[in-house]
Amino acid sequence: MTVKLHVRNPVPPAGLSTSTALLKEPAVRAGYLSGMTIPRLALAFGVAEYVMQDYVAERRWGWSAAEHHGILEDDRRTVVFTKASRETGGYDIRPISVPRITMHVRALEARA
């Protein structure tokens, strides 16, 4: 059995910063939520990959929760975002999609 250890190099590649001063949270959040990978974000902001990894790790749950909350509706369906508990005591935000029919609309209105 091979154990892979994650070792951080305290000296970043030439030209990359180890400071979070270059990181603007709205821009990093938008990139992360649009699907950019940590290495691409780090390169785009000129920081070492481990700096971006730590920065995103501290904030990603809040970003995801803020993006996925409440109730979203369109002509075909209603999506309700709920907290799903884990055995570890944490939780995930999960979407529950239901067809937009009168019964579901009335149930959601009664809940509010």
C-alpha contacts under 8 A as a table, 3 or more apart, distances in Angstrom:
res1	aa1	res2	aa2	distance
8	R	50	Y	7.31
9	N	12	P	6.64
12	P	15	G	7.92
12	P	16	L	5.99
12	P	17	S	7.04
12	P	18	T	7.02
12	P	48	A	5.73
13	P	16	L	5.87
13	P	48	A	7.36
15	G	46	G	7.31
16	L	46	G	5.13
16	L	47	V	4.69
16	L	48	A	5.50
17	S	20	T	7.95
17	S	46	G	6.25
17	S	47	V	4.43
17	S	48	A	5.92
18	T	47	V	5.90
18	T	48	A	5.81
18	T	51	V	6.08
19	S	22	L	6.98
19	S	47	V	7.20
19	S	51	V	7.25
20	T	23	L	5.32
20	T	47	V	7.69
20	T	51	V	7.05
20	T	52	M	7.98
20	T	55	Y	7.61
21	A	24	K	7.90
22	L	45	F	6.75
22	L	46	G	7.67
22	L	47	V	7.73
23	L	27	A	7.93
23	L	28	V	6.95
23	L	45	F	6.58
24	K	27	A	5.61
24	K	28	V	6.22
25	E	28	V	5.09
25	E	29	R	5.84
26	P	29	R	5.13
26	P	30	A	6.09
27	A	30	A	5.16
27	A	31	G	6.22
28	V	31	G	5.14
28	V	32	Y	6.06
28	V	41	L	7.21
29	R	32	Y	5.13
29	R	33	L	6.00
29	R	60	R	7.97
29	R	63	W	6.92
30	A	33	L	5.29
30	A	34	S	6.05
31	G	34	S	5.16
31	G	35	G	6.56
31	G	36	M	5.50
31	G	41	L	7.08
32	Y	35	G	5.34
32	Y	36	M	5.16
32	Y	37	T	6.93
32	Y	38	I	7.75
32	Y	41	L	7.60
33	L	36	M	7.37
33	L	63	W	7.87
33	L	64	S	7.71
36	M	40	R	6.32
36	M	41	L	6.40
37	T	40	R	5.29
37	T	41	L	6.19
38	I	41	L	5.07
38	I	42	A	6.03
38	I	49	E	6.81
38	I	52	M	6.44
38	I	53	Q	6.15
39	P	42	A	5.09
39	P	43	L	6.19
39	P	49	E	5.67
39	P	52	M	7.92
40	R	43	L	5.12
40	R	44	A	6.07
41	L	44	A	5.03
41	L	45	F	6.21
41	L	52	M	7.15
42	A	45	F	5.32
42	A	46	G	5.86
42	A	47	V	5.10
42	A	48	A	6.04
42	A	49	E	5.23
42	A	51	V	7.73
42	A	52	M	5.50
43	L	46	G	5.03
43	L	47	V	6.41
43	L	48	A	7.61
43	L	49	E	7.64
47	V	51	V	6.47
47	V	52	M	6.78
48	A	51	V	5.36
48	A	52	M	6.69
49	E	52	M	5.26
49	E	53	Q	6.12
50	Y	53	Q	4.84
50	Y	54	D	6.14
51	V	54	D	5.34
51	V	55	Y	6.16
52	M	55	Y	4.95
52	M	56	V	6.03
53	Q	56	V	5.38
53	Q	57	A	5.99
54	D	57	A	5.04
54	D	58	E	6.26
55	Y	58	E	5.54
55	Y	59	R	6.73
56	V	59	R	5.25
56	V	60	R	5.53
57	A	60	R	5.62
57	A	61	W	7.91
58	E	61	W	7.75
59	R	62	G	5.62
59	R	63	W	6.35
60	R	63	W	4.96
60	R	64	S	6.07
61	W	64	S	5.20
61	W	65	A	6.04
62	G	65	A	5.11
62	G	66	A	6.02
63	W	66	A	5.20
63	W	67	E	6.24
64	S	67	E	5.15
64	S	68	H	6.08
64	S	93	I	7.99
65	A	68	H	5.12
65	A	69	H	6.19
65	A	93	I	6.62
66	A	69	H	6.11
68	H	81	F	6.26
68	H	93	I	7.06
68	H	95	P	7.94
69	H	80	V	7.76
69	H	81	F	5.37
69	H	82	T	7.54
69	H	93	I	7.96
70	G	80	V	6.18
70	G	81	F	5.69
70	G	82	T	7.93
71	I	78	T	7.04
71	I	79	V	5.70
71	I	80	V	4.60
71	I	81	F	6.37
72	L	78	T	5.86
72	L	79	V	5.14
72	L	80	V	6.57
73	E	76	R	7.95
73	E	77	R	6.07
73	E	78	T	4.47
73	E	79	V	6.26
74	D	77	R	5.69
74	D	78	T	6.51
74	D	100	R	7.98
75	D	100	R	6.96
76	R	99	P	6.18
76	R	100	R	5.40
77	R	97	S	6.65
77	R	98	V	5.67
77	R	99	P	4.35
77	R	100	R	4.28
77	R	101	I	7.96
78	T	97	S	5.78
78	T	98	V	5.43
78	T	99	P	6.24
78	T	100	R	5.64
79	V	95	P	6.15
79	V	96	I	5.50
79	V	97	S	4.37
79	V	98	V	6.39
80	V	95	P	5.70
80	V	96	I	5.21
80	V	97	S	6.46
81	F	93	I	6.36
81	F	94	R	5.55
81	F	95	P	4.46
81	F	96	I	6.20
82	T	93	I	5.61
82	T	94	R	5.46
82	T	95	P	6.39
82	T	96	I	7.38
83	K	91	Y	6.08
83	K	92	D	5.66
83	K	93	I	4.75
83	K	94	R	6.26
84	A	91	Y	5.32
84	A	92	D	5.24
84	A	93	I	6.23
84	A	94	R	6.52
85	S	89	G	6.64
85	S	90	G	6.02
85	S	91	Y	4.33
85	S	92	D	6.62
86	R	89	G	5.48
86	R	90	G	5.35
86	R	91	Y	5.34
86	R	92	D	7.57
87	E	90	G	7.36
98	V	104	H	7.46
99	P	104	H	7.57
100	R	104	H	6.51
100	R	105	V	6.71
101	I	104	H	5.60
101	I	105	V	6.29
102	T	105	V	5.08
102	T	106	R	6.10
103	M	106	R	5.36
103	M	107	A	6.25
104	H	107	A	5.06
104	H	108	L	6.21
105	V	108	L	5.27
105	V	109	E	6.18
106	R	109	E	5.03
106	R	110	A	6.08
107	A	110	A	5.16
107	A	111	R	6.28
108	L	111	R	5.02
108	L	112	A	6.48
109	E	112	A	5.33
